[in-house]
Amino acid sequence: MSAEANINAASPSLLNRIDRAAVFLMLLGDDEATGLLARLSPDELEKLGAAMMALGEIDQHRMAEALADFVGEAAREMLPQRGRGDRVRTLLDKALGPTRAQSMMQRIEPDTAPRSLEMARWLAPTVLVKLILDEHPQVIAALMLLIDPEPAAEVLAMLPAELQSLVVERVARSGAISAQAIAAIDTLLTQRIGATFGTAALTLGGPREAANLINLAAGELRHTVLPSIAGRNAPLAERIEEELFTFEMLFELDPMAMGRLLRDVDSEKLVDALKGLKEDERAPFFAAMSSRAADGVKDEIELRGRLAKSEVAAAQRAIVEIARGLADSGEIMIGSGNGEFV
């Protein structure tokens, strides 16, 4: 019985279609997720974003259900095979350029990638590691050669130190990967996705995840999605906006912009806000001050008694609000330089 059949037989559907789409989207890497979000209409984004915000902890059953739904939809679709190679080559030429497209075509033309292996290319590295962590180094090495280099490198970095060298050694010694080996890896992934995927519950969704998607997606989504959510749930929209513009973003300000910000910040608020930071995180603030002023603030931090985390957070939020106003008026630039927060 297939993984999808096992899921359907276990119990009725726990998620509606929008929820399943939201879970699947959050299992993807950031680049893939934002690329898909950028193609949606504001209404579609609103529905999907609201579903993502409403999701709490998603257990193994529900993640498998979302993946099975994706596989099931793909199975029901039919695309004509005639001219497929030319179509793929044209798309790759536009996306990668002629040289890289030719190299990619040499990798993909002989055989069609198995279904589960193709899905693995879309999964976030953190999810992929859970699927392969206890496998033989040769299997892990083969899988890493079959996915893109960037996520493969992230997977490698997440492996235990004693396993990393074994995997790299096998990658270096590998030659052509046989069709039988690819089929074996696909079977393994199918079993893991359907039966042992995510043995521990993962916390998915929440204001920070929604804010990250808005930050990474193309276009001015902040100005369309948030007002729409605020009309239905103002506190939720406010929590998302707080995550869109975080105190940590101020660490990237250049000394001139930081100096402009500090002119409007009350010294007591600054001391409270910096009290909760590590020494290296305070450096951008001190770099924008004179040596005398920086020494004075450092002394105040040392003399300040213990502060509750809530007091530190309140001071940081107050400074963020000042920075937000300066950014909106164009006096400082936060993020990528194109007016968007990143």
N, C-alpha and C positions, 0 to 999 in steps of 0.2 A: 504494500500500500504506500502511496506517495506521501511526502510530508504534508502536502495540502490536504489530502484525504484524511490523514491522521488528525489534523487540526479540526477539520469540519466534523469529524466523528466524535471528537472529545466533548464538545459542548457547543451550544448556539453561539453565533457571533457576539463578541463582547464590545466591538467598536462599530460605529457607523462608517460609511465610506470616507467622509471628510476626516474623521479621527484616524483611520488607517493611513490615509495620505499624509497626515501630520506626523505620525510615528515614523513612517518610511522616510520622510524628508529629514527628520532629525537623526536618522541613522546614517545619513550621507555625510561626506566631508563638506566643509564650508564652501569650497569653490563650486561643487556640484549643486549644493542646495541653493546657493544664491543665483546660480545660472538658471535654475528652474524658476525661482521666484520672480526673476526679472521678466519672464515671459508671461506672467499672469496679469489679469486685469485687476484694477483696484477692488472690485467686488470679490473676486476669487481670493485675492490676498487677504482681504478682511475676514472671509470665512475661515481660511486656513490658519491665519494668525490667531483668531479667537479659539480655534480648536487646540492649537499648540499651547496657548495660555491655560486652557482648562484642564489639560492633561497633568496628572500628578506622577506617581510612580507607575511605570509600565513594566509588568512582569514578563516572564519568558513566553507565556501563552499569547499575550497580546502582541508582542513583537513578532512572534512567528506568524500570527494571524495577518499582521500588516504586510509581511514579506510574502506570504502565500497569496494575498490579494493581488500584489504586484505581479507575481508569477502567473496567476490565473488570468488577469487582464491581458498580459502579453500572449498567453496561449490562445485567447479568443480572437486576437487580431490576425489579419492576414495581409501581407504586403506582397506585391508581385515580385518574382525573382528575376524576371527578364531585365537586363540592364543594371542589375544591382551593383556590379563591380564598378561600372562607369559612374554611377551615382555616388558611391562611397568615395571614389577617387576625387571627384569634383568637390565634395564636402571637405575632404581632408586637405586638398590643395588650398582651399579658402581659409581653413582653420590653422594649418601648420606651415604652409608654404610648400613649394614643389619638392624640395630635397627631403624634408622630414616626412612629407606625405608618401613619397616613394618608399622610404624605409619602413614606414608603418604598413603600407600595402604588402610589402614582402613578408611581414610578420603575420598578417591576417588573411591573405588570400588563400593559402593552401587549405585551411580548415576553418569552419565556423566555431567560434569560441563556445564551449558548453554553457548552458544556462546559468548554473550556480556560480561558475567562474566569472562570468560576465557581471553577475550581481556583486561579487566580491570586489570588483574594480570600483564599484560605487560606494561601498561601505566605508565609513570613517575608520582610520587606522586603529583607534581605540577599540572599536567593535571587532575589527578583523583579528587583532591580537587575541581576543577571547576565544576565537574559533580555532586557533592553531597553536596556542601556547604549549600544549602538552604533546605536540606531534614531533616526529623525528626531525632532526636538523635538515636532512635531505629534502623532506617534504616541504618544510618552511622555505628553504632556499629555492625550490622549484616554483612555489607559489609567488615568491617575491620577484622572480624573473618574469612572471606572467602578468604582473600588475605594473602600473606606472612607477617610474623611479622615485618620485617624491613621496607618495604614500608608502612605498616599500622601505624608504629610508626612515620614515616615522615609525613603521612597525619594528624595524631593526632596533631603533633607539629604545623602544619599550620592552624589548626582550630582556630576560635576566643576563647579567654580564657573562656568566659562564656559557650561555647559549649563543651569544652574539658572535664570538670567534668561530664557533663550529659552523654557523650559518654562512658567514662571510667566506670561510674556506671552501665550502661546497659551492657557493656562487662562483668563486674564482675557478674552480675545477670543472664546472658544468660545461657541457657542450650542447648539442641539440637535445631538446626535450621531446621524447617520443609521444605519439598520439595516445599510447597506453598510459603513460604517466599523467598526461593531461586529463584523461578520462578518470583515472584513479583520484586525482585531486578534486575533480568536479564531484565525484561520488562522496568524497569526504566532506566537502562543503555542504552538499545537499543534506547529509546526515546531521551535520552540526547545526545548520540553520533550522532544520525541521525538528530535531530532537533535543539537542543540548545547547541551543543558542541562548546566550545570556543567562547562565544558571543563577546569577544573582540579579535581583531587580535593579534596574537602572532608573535614576531620577531624570526624567525628560521634561522639557517644557519649563516655563517660568519666565519672569520678566527679563532676566539676563539673556537667555537663549533667544527670546523674541527680539530684544534690542540688538544682539549680535547679527541676526539675519537682516534686520533693517539697515544696520551699519554697512554690511557687506553687499547688499543688493544694489543694483544699478538704479539710478533715478532718484527723485526726491520722495522716497517712500515715507520719510518721517513726516512730511507735510500732508500726506494723504491718508496714511493708515492710522496714525495716532488720533487725529480729530474724529475719525469715524469710530474708533474704539471708545474715545472719551464720551461720545454721545450716548453710549450704552453703559459704560462702566468707567466713570471718571477716575476713581482711585487706581484702577488697574492701568489706565493710560499714564497716570502720573508715575507709577512704579516703573513702567517701561521707559519713560523719558529720563528718569533718574539714572537708569542703566545706560542709556544712550550717551550721556555726558557724565563720565565718572571722574572722580578726583585724580585717579591714576593717569588720566589723559594730560593733566597739567604737567606731569614729569617731562613731557616732550616739548614743552615751550622753550623757545630760545631765550637767552638772558634779557633781551630787550622786551619781549612780550611778557616775560615773567615780571620784570620790573614794573611794567605798566599795570599789571594785575595787582602787585603788592602795594602800589600807591593807594588803592581803594580798599585794602584789607585792614581791618582793625588788628592791632598787634596782639591783643588778647586772643582773638579768634585764630590768628596765625600760630601762636604758641600751642594752643589746644589742638589744632589740626596736625601740627608737626610732631606733637608728643606721641602720637600713635604710629609714627613711621620709623622705619629702620634708617640707620645713618646714611646709607647710600641713596635712599629715596629722598632725603632732605637736601641733598647736594644741589639739585636744580634751583631750589629756593634761595639757598645761601649764595649761589653763583651770581644771582641778580642783585645782591646787596653789596654795600661796602664792607670791608673787613670788620670795621668797628660795629656796624649794624648787625652783621652776622654773628659776631661774638656775643653781642647783647642778647640776641634771640636764643643762642645756644645756652647762655647762662640762665635765661628765663625758663627754658625747657627743663634744665637740671633742677631748678628750684621749685618748679611746679609740682605739687603733690600728685598723688595717684588720681587718675581720671577714669571715670567709667567709659566703657566703649561707646555708650550712647552719646556722651559729651563730645568725644573725639569725632564721631560720625556727624553730629550736628554742626560742629565747627567746619568740617570739611564740606558739608552740603552748603553752608553759607558762602564759602569761598567759591564753590562751583557755580552758585547762582550769580555771583559777581562776574566770574569768567564768562558765563553764558551771555550775560548782558553785553560785555565788551566784545564778544565774538559776533553777536547779532548786529552790533553797531559798526563792525568792521575794524575795531581798534586792535584786536589781536586775532590770530588765526589758530584754530584748533583743528588738528587732523591733517588731511591730505592736501590742503591748499586749494581745493576747489569748492569750499563752502560747505562740504559735507563732513559730518563727524565720523571718524573711523576708529 
